[in-house]
Amino acid sequence: MVNFENVAALEEAMTRPSAELAADLARAPGDILILGVGGKMGPTLARMAKRAAPERRVIGVARFSEQGLRAKLESQGIECIACDLLDRAALERLPRAPNLVFMAGHKFGAAGNAVFTWAMNVRVPYLVADAFRGSRSVVFSTACVYPFADVSGPGAGEGTPTLPPPGDYAASCVGREKAFEYGSLTHGTPVRLMRLEYAIDMRYGVLHDVASKVFAGQPVDVAMGHVNVIWQGDANEQALRLLAHCTAPASPINVSGPAVVSVRWLAGEFGRRFGMKAAVTGTEAPTAWLVDTRASQKLLGAPRVPLETMIDWQADWIARGMPGLGKPTHFEARDGKY
């Protein structure tokens, strides 16, 4: 097993493009515009895109409120434009590109700022779908658009009606999808709605949350007792590959790892690796946010990094006291409040 010496090594591995990505990008020619590049996944997705297609312009758009992020991206060959996507005039001034990856949105703090959540997750998508009607578009969405699924089954399939549990975040994510569906129907824009569940970076994610609690001797809440997870490098690769598989009208596709993973089992696995007994609290519900990924596996293949490897990497990262982003996933929440 090869672990990551530091953040630079982690990001190098996470952004390393595959031959399959290069082949699919060849079928989706032209520059790549990434709206919302400043989020947790955006910087590594942008770097992967540039490494896979160094001859193309990769343009990242965000507010760039995080100190140093813009300079870091520009040092990697990514063009950066500061823009508030709620400002329609500023949005209209952005360059058009044949390929669009939409990653903008608002989740954490949604329960206390519903107005902003709906503006970012619904108003902005309607504006973008209209302004970028000529761009094939991959839109980051979420498993939260689905109702909870039985943990004994494969998870919600793409045909499952989007009737999410309560909460402004999940409901507004359905609105985001409807905005791009409307744009696709109105303008004929090719669109893929990528319903992602829990990308894993050593610095955040479900594995980081569980491992950190186990290592600190804190109990792990197992009420939301099952999850799907995928290595962030695989999630980014699949998102970029989907540019070659957009459809008009828009269509959804689930992206995550194939396994339904028990949170209790995860806690035990981290405890075993740390040489300590993991404590858990609560009782597993019979349902959880889970997605059936058979369609994406058929189209794109299985994720390259297996679950056991991610667990090993995460345990090593936590045990060595390596940095995190301080952004818990709140995967435990069943009431839709983030």
Buried (B, 14 or more C-beta within 10 A) or exposed (E): EEBBEEEEEBBEBBBBBBEBBEEBBEEBEBBBBBBBBBBBBBBBBBBBBBBBBEEBBBBBBBEBEEEEBBEBBEEBBBBBBEBEBBEBEBBEEBEEBBBBBBBBBBBBEBBEBBEBBBBBBBBBBBBBBBBBBEBBBBBBBBBBBBBBBBBEEBBBBBEBEBEBBEBBBBBBBBBBBBBBBBBBBEBEBBBBBBBBBBBBBBBBBBBBBBBBBBBEEEEBBBBBBBBBBBBBBBBBBBBBBBBBBBBEBBBBBBBBBBBBBBBBEBBBBBBBBBEEEBEBEBEBBEBBBBBBBBBBBEEBBEBEBBBEEBBBBBBBBBBEEBEBEEBBBEBBBBEBEB
